Amino acid sequence: MEKELREFGLTDREVKVYLALIQLGTALVQDISRKAGTYRTYTYEILKSLMEKGLVSYFIKSSKQYFEVAEPEKLLNILKEKESKINDILPELKNLYKSTKEKPKIEFFIGKEGIKTVLDSLIKTNQEILVYGSTKKQISLLDFYFPNYIKRRIASKIKIKVLTEKSKETFHQKEKDEEELRETRFLPTGIEFPTATNIYGNKVAILSLEKEPIGLIIDNEEIAKTQKIIFELLWKIAEK
């Protein structure tokens, strides 16, 4: 019973005093203290706490204060009252919970090292990556890092679909598609993005590759879904 009463919300001392009193029926504080194995001063404070919870009451007889427990069903009544109170505020709690879950989490990275950090995060998620944007600019900016990133992606067996511009670099890269777990398609001639957008799971990583490089990681299911739709539309019209 002690375990269940603690789970109900009573402290160890409250459990001892409550069980002592329920066995005594009606008793003076010194008798309860002796039965519970608690100091008299503490016992009175514990009884006061139990009275505040509605589990104990007292009466005066011959100028002496006697204590007794409420009917055990009172425990259930208390739980029902608590449940009723929670039900009253549940709609508001749900709205608060929903509002925090729906807010996109955005991480911001600056500079060449920041871009590397963003790309590192793609590998850690171990999910297929959809990319549209400038491959040429990534290769130029990240020179030695980018080939290493590809090797690590392959080692993690992460597949990638790439929508990119037509260039000497991208044609050369396409030749290695099969061995590098990649499928490349080309945007119409003359179209070249100044950024690279990576879609993976519920995240979107956007890399700004001109002037001062900037990376953004947006963690939001709805935004990721929208970006996937955009990617699929472009993928259908892209040149193989």
Number of C-alpha atoms within 10 A of each C-alpha: 8 15 10 10 17 14 10 13 10 18 14 13 17 21 21 21 25 24 19 20 24 18 14 16 13 17 19 15 21 15 15 28 21 14 16 20 14 17 13 16 11 12 22 17 12 20 25 16 15 19 17 11 13 15 20 20 16 17 11 9 8 6 7 10 12 15 22 21 24 16 10 10 9 15 16 11 12 15 12 12 12 12 11 12 11 12 12 11 10 12 11 11 13 10 11 11 11 11 10 10 11 12 10 15 12 13 12 14 17 16 15 15 14 17 24 17 14 21 19 14 12 23 21 10 14 15 16 16 20 22 24 27 24 25 25 16 19 20 15 12 16 17 11 10 12 17 12 12 17 16 12 14 21 17 11 14 15 19 16 21 20 25 24 24 23 20 15 9 14 19 14 10 14 17 11 13 15 10 8 19 15 18 16 23 22 22 20 13 10 8 13 18 17 14 20 21 24 26 27 23 18 14 23 26 25 22 25 23 23 12 7 9 17 20 25 19 23 18 20 18 15 13 15 20 17 11 21 20 11 12 20 12 11 16 20 10 12 15 15 12
